[in-house]
């Protein structure tokens, strides 16, 4: 049966027009500003072009470890001073490590803008990299691994455990949390080299959003970041790998998991250089798993009762628009012990074949596109989410303005494109990880 040419009336998406101003300092730091005078709140985010995939072999977990080190004092600030100054201003702060970047950010009352800029510039200039700080933060990261992976049901499933099934290169396949052996062997010299290489101002994007005057904010940024020393910017390597030509499977035993689970992943087009081909897969993941009306929820959970939960997403860390190639569409299913994993996998294959052959039902595409648009608009409604989004879009694509375009681009995806994407989710192109409760025999 041929796929229908449409799946209901096009969805109408509210327009956003978040302004973007940009400039580059002589030291190479790229700056994007998005003013919004509706509330006296400011957000500051710095995104460095270094993530888990940038780690050298033998230094697994180093990108995340370094994120911790950047909070341990800097040239003019003693340990914990960053925390105190932000909190004393009524603000909040954090940082996070991703596959392709590391970010640091604050949200504060707008009258504390200069304080936030000083804090970020000071650690960009020279963090306090000492033996004491390194040993302390290695211990902190090891404890995170114990809590979040080793002593937790489904720890690392599937974001740490599925990549080594799908990929062959160290950059794409290794454990981004890190091994204890690699972490314990890290030296201050390693940290200093990592900082010198990846934390150059020319390897970063500074984003400021919220209640700001563009001219005033520009002057403050030039004052605090302008004298940060320029250093060579590393050449970003390609992480490209050939697509799979046959199915790969692996089994992971989890002594603490109450239920079995299965995760599977397929490579998708380059999200940066081939966005038009990538977007149908974003829509497809939602068609398959978003809400009770989605294909796999209805089949696996509601009709066949062979699963307790189903989820689908783009990217191993779950955000489709902050990752470079190679990346994947993932499906994840938890199911009762009485059900075999192959029963679940067969049902998924049948639903994919049904979608690829019969197409979308009337109204199905517009429903999913409306949900996707609502999710994106909700993410950027708050000033911090908006500021971090434009920072990453500028870092990876040089297109901070894409924040206004993504909901509409997703709404332009056609039923035929979604069907074509479903046709690419063949068993011969996927990696499958089965999680089995209990210890390995």
TORKOL-4160 file (C-alpha; in steps of 0.2 Angstrom, whole numbers, padded with zeros to 4 digits, m for minus):
441
<pt num="1" X="0000" Y="0000" Z="0000"/>
<pt num="2" X="0007" Y="0017" Z="m0005"/>
<pt num="3" X="0010" Y="0030" Z="0008"/>
<pt num="4" X="m0003" Y="0044" Z="0008"/>
<pt num="5" X="0003" Y="0061" Z="0001"/>
<pt num="6" X="m0003" Y="0070" Z="0017"/>
<pt num="7" X="m0007" Y="0067" Z="0035"/>
<pt num="8" X="m0019" Y="0080" Z="0039"/>
<pt num="9" X="m0019" Y="0099" Z="0038"/>
<pt num="10" X="m0003" Y="0108" Z="0041"/>
<pt num="11" X="0000" Y="0114" Z="0059"/>
<pt num="12" X="0001" Y="0132" Z="0063"/>
<pt num="13" X="0016" Y="0137" Z="0074"/>
<pt num="14" X="0017" Y="0153" Z="0084"/>
<pt num="15" X="0032" Y="0164" Z="0078"/>
<pt num="16" X="0046" Y="0169" Z="0089"/>
<pt num="17" X="0057" Y="0183" Z="0085"/>
<pt num="18" X="0071" Y="0183" Z="0098"/>
<pt num="19" X="0084" Y="0196" Z="0093"/>
<pt num="20" X="0102" Y="0191" Z="0090"/>
<pt num="21" X="0117" Y="0203" Z="0091"/>
<pt num="22" X="0134" Y="0196" Z="0088"/>
<pt num="23" X="0152" Y="0201" Z="0088"/>
<pt num="24" X="0170" Y="0194" Z="0090"/>
<pt num="25" X="0183" Y="0200" Z="0101"/>
<pt num="26" X="0201" Y="0202" Z="0095"/>
<pt num="27" X="0206" Y="0187" Z="0105"/>
<pt num="28" X="0194" Y="0176" Z="0095"/>
<pt num="29" X="0180" Y="0175" Z="0108"/>
<pt num="30" X="0163" Y="0175" Z="0099"/>
<pt num="31" X="0149" Y="0184" Z="0108"/>
<pt num="32" X="0130" Y="0183" Z="0105"/>
<pt num="33" X="0117" Y="0194" Z="0114"/>
<pt num="34" X="0098" Y="0191" Z="0115"/>
<pt num="35" X="0090" Y="0206" Z="0124"/>
<pt num="36" X="0073" Y="0204" Z="0132"/>
<pt num="37" X="0068" Y="0218" Z="0144"/>
<pt num="38" X="0052" Y="0210" Z="0150"/>
<pt num="39" X="0059" Y="0205" Z="0167"/>
<pt num="40" X="0074" Y="0211" Z="0177"/>
<pt num="41" X="0084" Y="0194" Z="0174"/>
<pt num="42" X="0100" Y="0190" Z="0165"/>
<pt num="43" X="0108" Y="0174" Z="0160"/>
<pt num="44" X="0126" Y="0171" Z="0155"/>
<pt num="45" X="0132" Y="0156" Z="0147"/>
<pt num="46" X="0150" Y="0151" Z="0140"/>
<pt num="47" X="0151" Y="0136" Z="0129"/>
<pt num="48" X="0168" Y="0129" Z="0125"/>
<pt num="49" X="0170" Y="0118" Z="0110"/>
<pt num="50" X="0177" Y="0103" Z="0120"/>
<pt num="51" X="0167" Y="0088" Z="0125"/>
<pt num="52" X="0167" Y="0069" Z="0129"/>
<pt num="53" X="0173" Y="0066" Z="0111"/>
<pt num="54" X="0188" Y="0077" Z="0113"/>
<pt num="55" X="0196" Y="0067" Z="0127"/>
<pt num="56" X="0212" Y="0059" Z="0123"/>
<pt num="57" X="0214" Y="0040" Z="0124"/>
<pt num="58" X="0219" Y="0036" Z="0142"/>
<pt num="59" X="0210" Y="0051" Z="0149"/>
<pt num="60" X="0192" Y="0045" Z="0149"/>
<pt num="61" X="0181" Y="0056" Z="0159"/>
<pt num="62" X="0193" Y="0071" Z="0158"/>
<pt num="63" X="0181" Y="0083" Z="0150"/>
<pt num="64" X="0169" Y="0080" Z="0164"/>
<pt num="65" X="0183" Y="0081" Z="0177"/>
<pt num="66" X="0189" Y="0097" Z="0170"/>
<pt num="67" X="0171" Y="0105" Z="0171"/>
<pt num="68" X="0173" Y="0102" Z="0190"/>
<pt num="69" X="0190" Y="0109" Z="0191"/>
<pt num="70" X="0184" Y="0126" Z="0183"/>
<pt num="71" X="0173" Y="0129" Z="0199"/>
<pt num="72" X="0188" Y="0127" Z="0211"/>
<pt num="73" X="0195" Y="0145" Z="0210"/>
<pt num="74" X="0203" Y="0156" Z="0197"/>
<pt num="75" X="0216" Y="0170" Z="0195"/>
<pt num="76" X="0208" Y="0182" Z="0207"/>
<pt num="77" X="0195" Y="0171" Z="0216"/>
<pt num="78" X="0199" Y="0158" Z="0230"/>
<pt num="79" X="0190" Y="0141" Z="0230"/>
<pt num="80" X="0171" Y="0142" Z="0232"/>
<pt num="81" X="0171" Y="0161" Z="0229"/>
<pt num="82" X="0162" Y="0159" Z="0212"/>
<pt num="83" X="0148" Y="0150" Z="0222"/>
<pt num="84" X="0147" Y="0164" Z="0235"/>
<pt num="85" X="0146" Y="0178" Z="0223"/>
<pt num="86" X="0133" Y="0171" Z="0212"/>
<pt num="87" X="0122" Y="0166" Z="0227"/>
<pt num="88" X="0125" Y="0182" Z="0236"/>
<pt num="89" X="0117" Y="0191" Z="0221"/>
<pt num="90" X="0102" Y="0180" Z="0221"/>
<pt num="91" X="0108" Y="0169" Z="0207"/>
<pt num="92" X="0110" Y="0151" Z="0202"/>
<pt num="93" X="0124" Y="0143" Z="0192"/>
<pt num="94" X="0130" Y="0126" Z="0185"/>
<pt num="95" X="0140" Y="0118" Z="0172"/>
<pt num="96" X="0138" Y="0102" Z="0161"/>
<pt num="97" X="0148" Y="0091" Z="0150"/>
<pt num="98" X="0141" Y="0085" Z="0133"/>
<pt num="99" X="0147" Y="0075" Z="0119"/>
<pt num="100" X="0153" Y="0090" Z="0109"/>
<pt num="101" X="0154" Y="0104" Z="0121"/>
<pt num="102" X="0155" Y="0110" Z="0139"/>
<pt num="103" X="0145" Y="0124" Z="0146"/>
<pt num="104" X="0145" Y="0135" Z="0162"/>
<pt num="105" X="0131" Y="0147" Z="0166"/>
<pt num="106" X="0122" Y="0158" Z="0178"/>
<pt num="107" X="0105" Y="0166" Z="0180"/>
<pt num="108" X="0105" Y="0182" Z="0191"/>
<pt num="109" X="0096" Y="0198" Z="0193"/>
<pt num="110" X="0101" Y="0210" Z="0179"/>
<pt num="111" X="0110" Y="0222" Z="0190"/>
<pt num="112" X="0123" Y="0208" Z="0193"/>
<pt num="113" X="0128" Y="0206" Z="0175"/>
<pt num="114" X="0145" Y="0213" Z="0177"/>
<pt num="115" X="0148" Y="0202" Z="0192"/>
<pt num="116" X="0144" Y="0187" Z="0181"/>
<pt num="117" X="0155" Y="0192" Z="0167"/>
<pt num="118" X="0169" Y="0195" Z="0179"/>
<pt num="119" X="0167" Y="0178" Z="0186"/>
<pt num="120" X="0167" Y="0169" Z="0169"/>
<pt num="121" X="0182" Y="0179" Z="0162"/>
<pt num="122" X="0192" Y="0176" Z="0177"/>
<pt num="123" X="0191" Y="0157" Z="0175"/>
<pt num="124" X="0193" Y="0158" Z="0157"/>
<pt num="125" X="0209" Y="0168" Z="0160"/>
<pt num="126" X="0217" Y="0156" Z="0173"/>
<pt num="127" X="0208" Y="0143" Z="0183"/>
<pt num="128" X="0216" Y="0137" Z="0199"/>
<pt num="129" X="0224" Y="0120" Z="0194"/>
<pt num="130" X="0233" Y="0113" Z="0209"/>
<pt num="131" X="0237" Y="0095" Z="0216"/>
<pt num="132" X="0224" Y="0098" Z="0230"/>
<pt num="133" X="0210" Y="0103" Z="0218"/>
<pt num="134" X="0214" Y="0089" Z="0206"/>
<pt num="135" X="0214" Y="0076" Z="0219"/>
<pt num="136" X="0198" Y="0083" Z="0227"/>
<pt num="137" X="0188" Y="0083" Z="0211"/>
<pt num="138" X="0194" Y="0066" Z="0205"/>
<pt num="139" X="0187" Y="0060" Z="0221"/>
<pt num="140" X="0170" Y="0069" Z="0218"/>
<pt num="141" X="0169" Y="0062" Z="0200"/>
<pt num="142" X="0173" Y="0045" Z="0206"/>
<pt num="143" X="0158" Y="0046" Z="0218"/>
<pt num="144" X="0147" Y="0052" Z="0205"/>
<pt num="145" X="0151" Y="0037" Z="0195"/>
<pt num="146" X="0147" Y="0026" Z="0210"/>
<pt num="147" X="0130" Y="0035" Z="0213"/>
<pt num="148" X="0125" Y="0037" Z="0195"/>
<pt num="149" X="0132" Y="0022" Z="0186"/>
<pt num="150" X="0139" Y="0008" Z="0197"/>
<pt num="151" X="0126" Y="0008" Z="0211"/>
<pt num="152" X="0111" Y="0013" Z="0202"/>
<pt num="153" X="0098" Y="0002" Z="0192"/>
<pt num="154" X="0100" Y="0005" Z="0173"/>
<pt num="155" X="0116" Y="0016" Z="0177"/>
<pt num="156" X="0123" Y="0021" Z="0160"/>
<pt num="157" X="0109" Y="0013" Z="0150"/>
<pt num="158" X="0109" Y="0016" Z="0136"/>
<pt num="159" X="0119" Y="0032" Z="0134"/>
<pt num="160" X="0136" Y="0025" Z="0140"/>
<pt num="161" X="0133" Y="0006" Z="0136"/>
<pt num="162" X="0126" Y="0007" Z="0118"/>
<pt num="163" X="0139" Y="0018" Z="0109"/>
<pt num="164" X="0153" Y="0005" Z="0111"/>
<pt num="165" X="0141" Y="m0007" Z="0102"/>
<pt num="166" X="0137" Y="0005" Z="0088"/>
<pt num="167" X="0154" Y="0013" Z="0086"/>
<pt num="168" X="0172" Y="0007" Z="0083"/>
<pt num="169" X="0183" Y="0023" Z="0086"/>
<pt num="170" X="0188" Y="0028" Z="0103"/>
<pt num="171" X="0181" Y="0046" Z="0102"/>
<pt num="172" X="0163" Y="0039" Z="0099"/>
<pt num="173" X="0163" Y="0023" Z="0109"/>
<pt num="174" X="0172" Y="0026" Z="0125"/>
<pt num="175" X="0164" Y="0029" Z="0142"/>
<pt num="176" X="0163" Y="0048" Z="0144"/>
<pt num="177" X="0161" Y="0046" Z="0163"/>
<pt num="178" X="0178" Y="0039" Z="0164"/>
<pt num="179" X="0187" Y="0024" Z="0171"/>
<pt num="180" X="0194" Y="0025" Z="0189"/>
<pt num="181" X="0211" Y="0020" Z="0182"/>
<pt num="182" X="0211" Y="0035" Z="0170"/>
<pt num="183" X="0205" Y="0047" Z="0182"/>
<pt num="184" X="0217" Y="0043" Z="0195"/>
<pt num="185" X="0232" Y="0044" Z="0183"/>
<pt num="186" X="0228" Y="0062" Z="0178"/>
<pt num="187" X="0241" Y="0075" Z="0183"/>
<pt num="188" X="0241" Y="0094" Z="0185"/>
<pt num="189" X="0251" Y="0094" Z="0169"/>
<pt num="190" X="0237" Y="0085" Z="0160"/>
<pt num="191" X="0225" Y="0098" Z="0166"/>
<pt num="192" X="0235" Y="0113" Z="0162"/>
<pt num="193" X="0238" Y="0106" Z="0144"/>
<pt num="194" X="0219" Y="0102" Z="0142"/>
<pt num="195" X="0215" Y="0120" Z="0148"/>
<pt num="196" X="0228" Y="0128" Z="0136"/>
<pt num="197" X="0222" Y="0118" Z="0121"/>
<pt num="198" X="0203" Y="0118" Z="0123"/>
<pt num="199" X="0199" Y="0133" Z="0134"/>
<pt num="200" X="0206" Y="0147" Z="0123"/>
<pt num="201" X="0194" Y="0161" Z="0120"/>
<pt num="202" X="0194" Y="0157" Z="0102"/>
<pt num="203" X="0187" Y="0140" Z="0106"/>
<pt num="204" X="0172" Y="0147" Z="0115"/>
<pt num="205" X="0155" Y="0156" Z="0113"/>
<pt num="206" X="0149" Y="0169" Z="0126"/>
<pt num="207" X="0130" Y="0171" Z="0126"/>
<pt num="208" X="0121" Y="0184" Z="0137"/>
<pt num="209" X="0102" Y="0185" Z="0137"/>
<pt num="210" X="0088" Y="0195" Z="0146"/>
<pt num="211" X="0087" Y="0212" Z="0153"/>
<pt num="212" X="0102" Y="0220" Z="0144"/>
<pt num="213" X="0106" Y="0235" Z="0134"/>
<pt num="214" X="0117" Y="0230" Z="0120"/>
<pt num="215" X="0129" Y="0244" Z="0120"/>
<pt num="216" X="0131" Y="0243" Z="0139"/>
<pt num="217" X="0133" Y="0224" Z="0139"/>
<pt num="218" X="0146" Y="0225" Z="0124"/>
<pt num="219" X="0157" Y="0238" Z="0134"/>
<pt num="220" X="0156" Y="0226" Z="0149"/>
<pt num="221" X="0161" Y="0211" Z="0139"/>
<pt num="222" X="0175" Y="0220" Z="0131"/>
<pt num="223" X="0181" Y="0226" Z="0148"/>
<pt num="224" X="0182" Y="0209" Z="0156"/>
<pt num="225" X="0186" Y="0197" Z="0142"/>
<pt num="226" X="0196" Y="0208" Z="0130"/>
<pt num="227" X="0212" Y="0205" Z="0139"/>
<pt num="228" X="0210" Y="0186" Z="0141"/>
<pt num="229" X="0226" Y="0180" Z="0131"/>
<pt num="230" X="0223" Y="0174" Z="0114"/>
<pt num="231" X="0229" Y="0156" Z="0111"/>
<pt num="232" X="0229" Y="0144" Z="0096"/>
<pt num="233" X="0212" Y="0136" Z="0093"/>
<pt num="234" X="0213" Y="0117" Z="0091"/>
<pt num="235" X="0208" Y="0109" Z="0074"/>
<pt num="236" X="0192" Y="0099" Z="0078"/>
<pt num="237" X="0195" Y="0082" Z="0071"/>
<pt num="238" X="0182" Y="0073" Z="0061"/>
<pt num="239" X="0173" Y="0059" Z="0071"/>
<pt num="240" X="0166" Y="0051" Z="0056"/>
<pt num="241" X="0163" Y="0032" Z="0055"/>
<pt num="242" X="0155" Y="0021" Z="0042"/>
<pt num="243" X="0137" Y="0016" Z="0044"/>
<pt num="244" X="0133" Y="m0001" Z="0050"/>
<pt num="245" X="0130" Y="m0014" Z="0036"/>
<pt num="246" X="0124" Y="m0028" Z="0048"/>
<pt num="247" X="0115" Y="m0029" Z="0065"/>
<pt num="248" X="0126" Y="m0028" Z="0080"/>
<pt num="249" X="0120" Y="m0035" Z="0097"/>
<pt num="250" X="0127" Y="m0035" Z="0115"/>
<pt num="251" X="0120" Y="m0040" Z="0132"/>
<pt num="252" X="0123" Y="m0031" Z="0148"/>
<pt num="253" X="0119" Y="m0038" Z="0165"/>
<pt num="254" X="0113" Y="m0026" Z="0179"/>
<pt num="255" X="0112" Y="m0034" Z="0196"/>
<pt num="256" X="0100" Y="m0020" Z="0202"/>
<pt num="257" X="0088" Y="m0018" Z="0188"/>
<pt num="258" X="0071" Y="m0024" Z="0192"/>
<pt num="259" X="0065" Y="m0026" Z="0174"/>
<pt num="260" X="0074" Y="m0031" Z="0158"/>
<pt num="261" X="0076" Y="m0018" Z="0145"/>
<pt num="262" X="0082" Y="m0016" Z="0127"/>
<pt num="263" X="0089" Y="m0001" Z="0118"/>
<pt num="264" X="0092" Y="0001" Z="0099"/>
<pt num="265" X="0100" Y="0014" Z="0088"/>
<pt num="266" X="0101" Y="0019" Z="0070"/>
<pt num="267" X="0113" Y="0032" Z="0062"/>
<pt num="268" X="0104" Y="0047" Z="0056"/>
<pt num="269" X="0110" Y="0061" Z="0044"/>
<pt num="270" X="0122" Y="0075" Z="0050"/>
<pt num="271" X="0112" Y="0086" Z="0061"/>
<pt num="272" X="0123" Y="0101" Z="0057"/>
<pt num="273" X="0128" Y="0100" Z="0038"/>
<pt num="274" X="0112" Y="0091" Z="0033"/>
<pt num="275" X="0098" Y="0098" Z="0044"/>
<pt num="276" X="0085" Y="0096" Z="0031"/>
<pt num="277" X="0088" Y="0077" Z="0030"/>
<pt num="278" X="0090" Y="0076" Z="0049"/>
<pt num="279" X="0073" Y="0084" Z="0054"/>
<pt num="280" X="0062" Y="0070" Z="0048"/>
<pt num="281" X="0070" Y="0058" Z="0060"/>
<pt num="282" X="0066" Y="0070" Z="0075"/>
<pt num="283" X="0048" Y="0070" Z="0070"/>
<pt num="284" X="0049" Y="0051" Z="0067"/>
<pt num="285" X="0055" Y="0048" Z="0085"/>
<pt num="286" X="0040" Y="0058" Z="0091"/>
<pt num="287" X="0028" Y="0048" Z="0080"/>
<pt num="288" X="0034" Y="0032" Z="0087"/>
<pt num="289" X="0035" Y="0036" Z="0106"/>
<pt num="290" X="0028" Y="0053" Z="0111"/>
<pt num="291" X="0012" Y="0051" Z="0121"/>
<pt num="292" X="m0001" Y="0037" Z="0122"/>
<pt num="293" X="m0007" Y="0040" Z="0104"/>
<pt num="294" X="0011" Y="0036" Z="0098"/>
<pt num="295" X="0014" Y="0020" Z="0087"/>
<pt num="296" X="0025" Y="0011" Z="0100"/>
<pt num="297" X="0016" Y="0016" Z="0115"/>
<pt num="298" X="m0001" Y="0010" Z="0108"/>
<pt num="299" X="0006" Y="m0006" Z="0102"/>
<pt num="300" X="0018" Y="m0011" Z="0115"/>
<pt num="301" X="0011" Y="m0004" Z="0131"/>
<pt num="302" X="m0008" Y="m0002" Z="0128"/>
<pt num="303" X="m0012" Y="m0016" Z="0115"/>
<pt num="304" X="0000" Y="m0030" Z="0117"/>
<pt num="305" X="0005" Y="m0026" Z="0135"/>
<pt num="306" X="0023" Y="m0032" Z="0132"/>
<pt num="307" X="0031" Y="m0016" Z="0139"/>
<pt num="308" X="0030" Y="m0005" Z="0154"/>
<pt num="309" X="0038" Y="0010" Z="0146"/>
<pt num="310" X="0044" Y="0016" Z="0129"/>
<pt num="311" X="0054" Y="0031" Z="0124"/>
<pt num="312" X="0063" Y="0038" Z="0108"/>
<pt num="313" X="0075" Y="0052" Z="0105"/>
<pt num="314" X="0089" Y="0059" Z="0095"/>
<pt num="315" X="0106" Y="0059" Z="0102"/>
<pt num="316" X="0114" Y="0048" Z="0116"/>
<pt num="317" X="0111" Y="0062" Z="0128"/>
<pt num="318" X="0093" Y="0066" Z="0122"/>
<pt num="319" X="0095" Y="0083" Z="0114"/>
<pt num="320" X="0093" Y="0083" Z="0095"/>
<pt num="321" X="0100" Y="0101" Z="0092"/>
<pt num="322" X="0116" Y="0101" Z="0102"/>
<pt num="323" X="0126" Y="0087" Z="0094"/>
<pt num="324" X="0137" Y="0084" Z="0079"/>
<pt num="325" X="0139" Y="0069" Z="0067"/>
<pt num="326" X="0139" Y="0055" Z="0070"/>
<pt num="327" X="0123" Y="0053" Z="0080"/>
<pt num="328" X="0108" Y="0041" Z="0081"/>
<pt num="329" X="0090" Y="0039" Z="0083"/>
<pt num="330" X="0087" Y="0028" Z="0099"/>
<pt num="331" X="0072" Y="0018" Z="0105"/>
<pt num="332" X="0072" Y="0012" Z="0123"/>
<pt num="333" X="0059" Y="m0001" Z="0130"/>
<pt num="334" X="0057" Y="m0008" Z="0148"/>
<pt num="335" X="0047" Y="m0024" Z="0149"/>
<pt num="336" X="0041" Y="m0037" Z="0161"/>
<pt num="337" X="0052" Y="m0052" Z="0165"/>
<pt num="338" X="0039" Y="m0064" Z="0157"/>
<pt num="339" X="0042" Y="m0056" Z="0140"/>
<pt num="340" X="0057" Y="m0060" Z="0129"/>
<pt num="341" X="0067" Y="m0046" Z="0122"/>
<pt num="342" X="0065" Y="m0053" Z="0104"/>
<pt num="343" X="0046" Y="m0052" Z="0106"/>
<pt num="344" X="0048" Y="m0033" Z="0109"/>
<pt num="345" X="0061" Y="m0031" Z="0095"/>
<pt num="346" X="0049" Y="m0040" Z="0083"/>
<pt num="347" X="0034" Y="m0029" Z="0088"/>
<pt num="348" X="0045" Y="m0014" Z="0085"/>
<pt num="349" X="0050" Y="m0020" Z="0068"/>
<pt num="350" X="0032" Y="m0024" Z="0063"/>
<pt num="351" X="0027" Y="m0006" Z="0068"/>
<pt num="352" X="0041" Y="0001" Z="0058"/>
<pt num="353" X="0036" Y="m0009" Z="0043"/>
<pt num="354" X="0018" Y="m0004" Z="0045"/>
<pt num="355" X="0023" Y="0015" Z="0045"/>
<pt num="356" X="0035" Y="0013" Z="0031"/>
<pt num="357" X="0022" Y="0004" Z="0020"/>
<pt num="358" X="0006" Y="0012" Z="0025"/>
<pt num="359" X="0011" Y="0029" Z="0030"/>
<pt num="360" X="0004" Y="0041" Z="0043"/>
<pt num="361" X="m0014" Y="0042" Z="0048"/>
<pt num="362" X="m0024" Y="0058" Z="0045"/>
<pt num="363" X="m0019" Y="0071" Z="0058"/>
<pt num="364" X="m0005" Y="0061" Z="0065"/>
<pt num="365" X="0009" Y="0072" Z="0058"/>
<pt num="366" X="0001" Y="0088" Z="0063"/>
<pt num="367" X="m0002" Y="0082" Z="0081"/>
<pt num="368" X="0016" Y="0077" Z="0083"/>
<pt num="369" X="0023" Y="0093" Z="0075"/>
<pt num="370" X="0012" Y="0103" Z="0087"/>
<pt num="371" X="0019" Y="0094" Z="0102"/>
<pt num="372" X="0037" Y="0096" Z="0096"/>
<pt num="373" X="0034" Y="0115" Z="0093"/>
<pt num="374" X="0027" Y="0116" Z="0111"/>
<pt num="375" X="0042" Y="0108" Z="0118"/>
<pt num="376" X="0054" Y="0119" Z="0109"/>
<pt num="377" X="0045" Y="0135" Z="0113"/>
<pt num="378" X="0044" Y="0129" Z="0132"/>
<pt num="379" X="0062" Y="0126" Z="0132"/>
<pt num="380" X="0067" Y="0144" Z="0126"/>
<pt num="381" X="0053" Y="0153" Z="0136"/>
<pt num="382" X="0065" Y="0155" Z="0151"/>
<pt num="383" X="0080" Y="0166" Z="0148"/>
<pt num="384" X="0092" Y="0153" Z="0153"/>
<pt num="385" X="0086" Y="0140" Z="0141"/>
<pt num="386" X="0085" Y="0153" Z="0127"/>
<pt num="387" X="0103" Y="0159" Z="0131"/>
<pt num="388" X="0111" Y="0142" Z="0131"/>
<pt num="389" X="0101" Y="0137" Z="0115"/>
<pt num="390" X="0108" Y="0152" Z="0106"/>
<pt num="391" X="0126" Y="0148" Z="0113"/>
<pt num="392" X="0126" Y="0130" Z="0106"/>
<pt num="393" X="0118" Y="0135" Z="0090"/>
<pt num="394" X="0131" Y="0148" Z="0087"/>
<pt num="395" X="0145" Y="0136" Z="0092"/>
<pt num="396" X="0141" Y="0122" Z="0081"/>
<pt num="397" X="0132" Y="0130" Z="0067"/>
<pt num="398" X="0136" Y="0149" Z="0067"/>
<pt num="399" X="0117" Y="0151" Z="0067"/>
<pt num="400" X="0110" Y="0157" Z="0084"/>
<pt num="401" X="0095" Y="0164" Z="0074"/>
<pt num="402" X="0090" Y="0145" Z="0071"/>
<pt num="403" X="0082" Y="0146" Z="0088"/>
<pt num="404" X="0067" Y="0156" Z="0079"/>
<pt num="405" X="0067" Y="0144" Z="0064"/>
<pt num="406" X="0067" Y="0126" Z="0072"/>
<pt num="407" X="0048" Y="0125" Z="0076"/>
<pt num="408" X="0044" Y="0131" Z="0058"/>
<pt num="409" X="0057" Y="0119" Z="0050"/>
<pt num="410" X="0049" Y="0104" Z="0059"/>
<pt num="411" X="0032" Y="0110" Z="0054"/>
<pt num="412" X="0038" Y="0109" Z="0036"/>
<pt num="413" X="0043" Y="0091" Z="0037"/>
<pt num="414" X="0031" Y="0081" Z="0026"/>
<pt num="415" X="0023" Y="0064" Z="0029"/>
<pt num="416" X="0033" Y="0057" Z="0014"/>
<pt num="417" X="0049" Y="0062" Z="0023"/>
<pt num="418" X="0044" Y="0054" Z="0039"/>
<pt num="419" X="0040" Y="0038" Z="0030"/>
<pt num="420" X="0056" Y="0038" Z="0020"/>
<pt num="421" X="0065" Y="0040" Z="0037"/>
<pt num="422" X="0056" Y="0025" Z="0044"/>
<pt num="423" X="0061" Y="0015" Z="0029"/>
<pt num="424" X="0079" Y="0018" Z="0034"/>
<pt num="425" X="0077" Y="0010" Z="0051"/>
<pt num="426" X="0081" Y="m0008" Z="0045"/>
<pt num="427" X="0088" Y="m0021" Z="0056"/>
<pt num="428" X="0104" Y="m0022" Z="0046"/>
<pt num="429" X="0108" Y="m0004" Z="0051"/>
<pt num="430" X="0105" Y="m0005" Z="0070"/>
<pt num="431" X="0114" Y="m0008" Z="0086"/>
<pt num="432" X="0105" Y="m0017" Z="0099"/>
<pt num="433" X="0109" Y="m0018" Z="0118"/>
<pt num="434" X="0099" Y="m0030" Z="0129"/>
<pt num="435" X="0099" Y="m0027" Z="0148"/>
<pt num="436" X="0096" Y="m0042" Z="0158"/>
<pt num="437" X="0092" Y="m0041" Z="0177"/>
<pt num="438" X="0104" Y="m0050" Z="0189"/>
<pt num="439" X="0123" Y="m0054" Z="0188"/>
<pt num="440" X="0131" Y="m0063" Z="0174"/>
<pt num="441" X="0132" Y="m0081" Z="0177"/>
